[in-house]
Amino acid sequence: MAHVSITLRQSIAVLSISNPPVNTLNHAVRHGIVRSVREAISDARVQALVLVGAGRSFPAGADIKEFRGGQALNAPVLTEVCDVLEQSPKPIVAALHGTALGGGLELALGCHYRVALDSAHLGLPEVHLGILPGAGGTQRLPRLIGLQRALDLIVSGQHISAAAALKLGLIDQIFQAGAPAAAEGTLLDRAVEYAQGIASRPLDGRRVSELVPRDKSTFDQSDVWDKALATVKAQHRGYDAPIRIVEAVRAAAQLPFKQGMAKEYELVVNLMKGPQASALQHLFFAEREVGTVPGLNPSLAKPVRSVGVLGAGTMGAGIAMVFLNAKIPVVLLDTKQEFLDRGLAGIRAVYASDVKKGKLTEEALAKRLALLTPTLDYAAFANVDLAIEAVFENMDIKKQVFAKLDAVCKPEAILASNTSTLNIDEMAAATKRPEQFIGTHFFSPANVMRLLENVRGKKSSPSTIATVMALSKTIKKVGVLVGNCDGFVGNRMLEGYAREASFMLEEGALPAQVDKVLTSFGMAMGPFQMGDLAGNDVGWRIRQGKGMTNPATRPAKEGRYCELGDKLCELGRFGQKAGAGWYKYEQGQRKAIPDDAVAKLIEAHSSSKGIARRSISDEEIFERCMYPLINEGFKVLEEGIALRPGDIDIIWAYGYGFPRYRGGPMHVAQTIGLKKIYTALAKYSKQFPTSHHFVPSKLLQTLAETNTTLEQHLATKSKL
């Protein structure tokens, strides 16, 4: 049960917040803090107070669940709690350990002094939820550490170390943590000593609301705020909260504290009512749910103490770095020394860049490289716990590789494929251990992208699934469990989106128009920009392998087919790496430049197919790209390929550049309206009968016709 206890240590009242696991500031805690502070103030024996979190952390923020239920507005609200702390006639010391984030840091800012263990981390991450700090964070922090530094910290939402906070003037003293088990006791002892030392000091200059930002004169210049706003807009394209944060911090510079607080309240309330807060908080909860697999016992996970990676190309080298970064030894295998050398050079180059940027020390670099064993011999995989294949996307090659791995790996080892589209069960059948076979689809660059699609096969055992899901967290990936089908979830949904983009080129659009519509919506890149970046030849080779590029071998079920991508590749226009793709690129540059040669190629192609080119509206482009993508999302839910709509949204937000402030394609579907999407799909299906991705999902049709939301459908399903 959440509560705040008060104990007396000589003349110091210790207020201990206990709301496991991270002491979130729900209504009971807020009420308990106010009650305990008032009790301590009225106690003549008490000269000063220490506010501390029981267990592993100082309050790590507000209770996000209260945002949805409205309890966050039940008195006392956090703003009132901070005011009670600040107006105390007796000094209050906030003793920080673990994470003091969001409302937790705002609580500390309401205190007169702040001390911390050296292992503590602090931050105001509300921007990631589509809002801004709403309990004085935008008004007190600038007054304490300066406008520019506060603006940078709040807009980025980053967590900083206690050492960094000390340099900023955010905290007053750091204590060495010592042994983790004794950390809380160490902090409390030192904080009480600190409180005794300042107990008799006057509180002049200690109430943060009374301070003036140290760099206020710099920001009094008329154009500084305009420049700050322009910078934030450029760095956070499409997001509302960063812009409102600039407005709030500006209020801290230009208004008295009380009026600044009123402005902060106005801004945060408007953001909380907006669609971006809803979308980002949807992703927040979806990310926490995604690691939970219904019916799977997490205790079945086995430890992974060593990993083998087969293939030292871009993906293989990136995957190797993922495990090295997690301090897991890696055996990196390739068939030729030149391939291995190239992969090792790539790994060293990335780490050298990290050292240059100060992200990694030379000592840490040496330790990571010491964990890497390059080899040309399959036998080196004999003792690895997990072997991951990252070779060319060709089924025959992969099956040959897995037959060899099966022969050399120890019986209990798990075999995994990094395939992005191919059949996991077919590969598993090439081994004698299908129960210990699974897909681990990393996204490029693997050492940067956080998404990991874990693909379960028909025979993948619960232990294998549990192991890979647990491992995802160990290597700091967002692991999503998906079923086995062509393209799994992300790439399967991408197919209709990409195909329609190509079909509209045949009908009258050009690559730049299509890409502009989708980047205006918020996509990181349009489909043609993405193709050029990934390499148009990758998809071309997959299509060749499926017999799609040859009309004589193209499966009839494929329906409408656009040959433009094939023609582009036949000309060697593979994308950025070739200096030309759907766009042209200046040497060494990544800027996509529309190319007249491509426009002529497209026009000639349309003419050869007897298609009369026409003007295509931006609305049609959006609907014909986005609605098939959403439709396929409903189909993967129907088939059980994805466990939850939120899983699909996480995949697209983390792996495909879908704008987080839109919440993912399934969230967007609810925002647009399922009936509207279904009606449009039915219309396009009649207009383009050979484009199968327009055929509405049965689930979507049912929900649209019964006026049921996905949330209502899932709630009903969970009760069955």
Secondary structure, DSSP 8 states (H G I E B T S, - for coil): --EEEEEEETTEEEEEEE-TTTT---HHHHHHHHHHHHHHHH-TT-SEEEEEESTT-S--S--HHHHHHSGGGSSS-HHHHHHHHHT-SS-EEEEE-SEEETHHHHHHHHSSEEEEETT-EEE-GGGGGTS---SSHHHHHHHHH-HHHHHHHHHH--EEEHHHHHHHTS-SEEE---SGGGHHHHHHHHHHHHHHHHTTS--TTT-GGG---TTHHHHTSTTHHHHHHHHHHHHTTT-SHHHHHHHHHHHHHHS-HHHHHHHHHHHHHHHHHSHHHHHHHHHHHHHHHTT--TT--GGG------EEEE--SHHHHHHHHHHHHTT--EEEE-SSHHHHHHHHHHHHHHHHHHHHTTSS-HHHHHHHHHTEEEES-GGGGTT-SEEEE---S-HHHHHHHHHHHHHHS-TT-EEEE--SSS-HHHHHTTSS-GGGEEEEEE-SSTTT--EEEEEE-TT--HHHHHHHHHHHHHTT-EEEEE--STTTTHHHHHHHHHHHHHHHHHHT--HHHHHHHHHHHT-SS-HHHHHHHH-HHHHHHHHHHTT-SSTTTS-GGG-S---HHHHHHHTT--BGGGTBSSEE--TT----EE-HHHHHHHHHHHHHTT-------HHHHHHHHHHHHHHHHHHHHHTTSBS-HHHHHHHHHHHS---GGGT-HHHHHHHH-HHHHHHHHHHHHHHSTT-GGGS--HHHHHHHHTT--HHHHHHHHHH-
